[in-house]
Amino acid sequence: MRLTIETRTKINAWLRVLPKEKGSTLHGLESLFLPIALGDRLIVDTSLSETQGFLLSSNRPDLVPGNTVQQAWNAFVDSCPPAPGRPSFQIEVHLDKRIPEQTGLGAGSGDAGTMLLLLNRLHGFPFNRSQLHAIACQVGSDVPFFVESGPCIVRGTGDQVETLPRFPHLSCCIALPGFRVDTRNAYGLLDSAMAANGTSAADPSVSLEFVLEALQRLEPFPGSEASRLNSFEATLGENTVGFLNIRSMLLTSGAVLAGLSGSGSAVFGIYAERAAAEAAALELQRRVSAVRTFVAEIL
């Protein structure tokens, strides 16, 4: 059996990074995750077998070693040993990588979450929602979100996921500038900013509740040009001017919200109408050098 599956990515419509707790190596966070219909593609061939097997290939062979799709298989199999009456499969997966790394869209986590959901279905749903969530936590910090559906508030190290009612129909324009952001470096810069200016120095300038209300009402909020929605906006350094220019263009074109996703470098604009998002994407391509744009629905 061959399956072709489109994976998802996400945008962080609001993101606050918390200081590390004493003795912890990881930052906590609080964020509004919105899933978008944009991602990579998994081409999966499965066949029943007496023994389990998994083989991963990709149009980006450099990404195969340690890939999150392989990690998802490993975590699933470790949690689901062979049992009488449970089918076993030989599985071959080709990852058609379409979303660049270091953009803050969580494409690798989306690939892993999609793989976990598929494996659970193939094996007859041996895991309920909370059990699959626990397996996802073993794979990566954003992966638990991707075994859910719809918008979520994510807290902790990505392990605490609160599902929300869906918003009215929303589209988004995603702009990928020419620069990329290394997540480890971004956290290092954030630590430095917190140490120098206080732990709240990089906090968003508007509340999560304010953002949720804007998305429900589909109305840009006052002062949005100067608003910070994401702690990592304070870590862009020489790329800040480029980010602010793209964000300003998105807001001017009618975006309800616009900001940085994750640790960057993707800049998003959220729109009530797809036509407005498409027009913004074309205008960005016309006016900003080296930018790539995508338009997708928020799920």
N, C-alpha and C positions, 0 to 999 in steps of 0.2 A: 504494500500500500504506500502510495506517495501522497504527502501532504505539503502544500505550500502555504506558509503562514506569515502574515505581516505582523511584525512586532510593534510595540509602542515605545514612545519616549515620554518625557514629562517636561513641564516648566514649573519653576518655583515662582508662583505669583506673589509670594511674600516669604522671606526667609530671615530668621534671626539665629545667629550662631551664639551659643552661650559659652562662657569661660569654662575651661576644664575644671572638673571637680578635683579636689585633692586626691592624689594617688591614681588618677585616671589618665590614660594616654589618648583618649578621644574626647572631642568636644560634643556636647549635647546641642540639639537644635530644636527649633519650632518652626514649621513651615507649612504653607499651603501648596500641596502638590496637585497639579492638574494634568491628567493623562491626555496626550494628543495622538491623533491618527497619523503618525509619522514615525518611521523607524527603519529597522533592517528587515531582511527577509530570511526565513528559515525554510529550506527545502528538505523534508524529512522522509526517508524511506525506511519502512519498518517491515519486519517479517517475524512470524512466530518461530521460536527456537527453543531447544532444550536448555541452552545456556544463554546468559545475558551478555551482550556486547555492544560497544558504542564506538563510533568512528566519526571524527569531526574534520571537515575540510572548509576552506573559505576562499573567496576571491582575494582575501588579504592573508596569505599564509603566515605572515609575521605575527598575526594576532591569535593563531591557533594555540601555541603553548600557553597554558594557564588561562584559557578563555573561560568566561563566565558560563557559557553554555556547557562546557565540559564540567565545570564545577557544580552546576545544577544537577547534571547526571550523577556525579559522584555522591553528592549529598542525598539525592533521592534514593539511590541504590543502598547506601549505607543505612538509611532509615527504613528501607523496605526489602528485607532479605527474602530470598525465595521461600515460598510456602505452598503446600498442596493446594491445587486448584487455581493458583495465581499464575497468569500467563507470563512467559519470559520472551524477550524480544532481542533480535539483532537490529540495531538502529544506526543508520548512517545519516548524518546531518551536514548539509552544506550551508554555511553562513554567508549570505550575500550582504556584505557590509556596505551600508550606504550613508550612515551618519558618522561624521568624523569624531575622533576622540577629543577629550579636553575641551568640550563645548558646554558642559553643564546640563546636557539633556538626558543623561542617564541611559544611553542606548545599550551599553553592555548589561546594565541591570534589567532593562526591558527584555533583552534577549533571554536572560536567565529566568526571569519570571514567566515568560511565555513557555519556555522549555519545561519548567516545573508543572505548569497547568496541563500541558500536553501529556507529560509522563503520568500524571495522576489519572487523567482520563483513559490513557491506553491501558493502564493496569487495573481498571475497574474501580477507581476512586477509593483507594485504600486509606487515604487521609482526608479528614475533615478540614474545614477552613483554618481552625486554630493550629492544627498539626502541620498543615502546609506552610502556614506563617512561620512556625518555628524552624522548619527546614530552610525557608527563604532567608531567615536571619543568619544561618550558617554560611550562606553564599556571599552576601554583601549587604551594606547598610541601606541601600535603596530598593533591594529586591523584594522585601515584604510588601511595599506599596504596589509592586507590579503583579502580585497575585490577588490583588483586590480589583474592583472595577469602580470607575467614577472618581470624583475629587475626594481628597483626604487631607486631614491635618495630621502631619507626621511629627513626632516628638522623640526625645531621647537620642539614641544613636541610629534612628531609623526603625527601631523595633516597635515603637508605639504608634499604631496607625488607627486613626478615627475616621470612619467613612462619613461622608456628607451627602445630603440630597443633591441631585444634579442641578446645575445652574440652567438658566435659559440658554437657548442655542448660542454658542460662541464659536468664533473662528479666531485663528491666530496667524500672524505673520512672524516667522522666525528669520532673523538675520544673523548670518555667520560672518563676522569680520575676518580680516586676513590673519589676525593673531589668535593664538590658542593659550589656554591657561592651565598650568600644571596644578592640580589640586593640592599636593603637598606644599608647594611654594605659596599658594594662596593662603593656606592655614598658617604658615609661618609668618607671612606678612600681617595677618589678622592678629596673631599673638603679639607681634611687635607693637601694633597700633593700640591694643588693649593695655599692654604694659606701659606704654608711654602716655596714653591719654585717658586711661580708665576703662573698666570692663564694658561700659555702655557706649564707648566712643563710636562704635560701628553699628549700633542698633538701628533698625529701620526708623524712619522719621514719622511714619504713620502706623496705626495699630492694625493688627490682623482683622479686627472687627470692621474697621473702616474699609478695608479691601473687600471683605466678604459682602458688605453692603453695596459697594460700587458694582460688583459683579452681578448682584441680584437686580439692581436698578438699571444697569447698563448705562450709567452716566459717569463720565469722567469727574473725578473729585477735584475741588479747588486746590490750587497749589501743586498739581501733579508734576509740573515741569521741574520743580525743585525737590520733589519727594524722593526719599530713598526707600526702596522696597526690599533691599537685600543687603545683608552685612558685607558681602564680598564686593559690593560696589566701592568700598573704601580701600580695596587692595589692588586696583587696576594700574596704579602708577602712571607710566607714560601712555598707557592705552585708555586713560580716563577720557581724554578729549574725544577720541573716536567713539567710545561708548555713548557719551553724552550727545554727540551729534546724531547718532542713529536713534537714540531714545527720543530726542526732540522731534525728529522727522516723523516717528511713529505716532507721537502724541498729537502733533499738528495735523496728521492725516485722519484723526478721529478715534484713536485707540482709547478704550476705557482705562486700560492700564498699560504701562510699558516699563520694562526693567531687565535686569540681568537674571539669567537662569542659573541656579546652582552656583558653583565657583567660577562660572564663565566658560567660554566667551560668548555664547549665544545671547542675543538680545531679542526679547519678544514684545509684540504688541497684541493685545486682545481686543477683538472687535465684535460688535453685535451683528454685523453683516459680512458675509464672505467677500462680497464685491469690494468692500472697503479694504479688507486685508490684501486682496489681490492687487488693488491699485497701489497700496503702500509698498508692496513687494516690487512692483515695476518701477516705482519712483526711486526706491533705494538702489536698485540695480543701475538706474540711469545716473544717479548723483554721487554714489559712493564707490570708489574703486576697490576692487578685490573682494567685494561682499557677495555672498551667496544667499539667496532667499528661498524660503519654502512657505507654502500656505497649507494649513491643515485645520481640521475640526478638533475642538476640545470635546472629549468623550464623556 
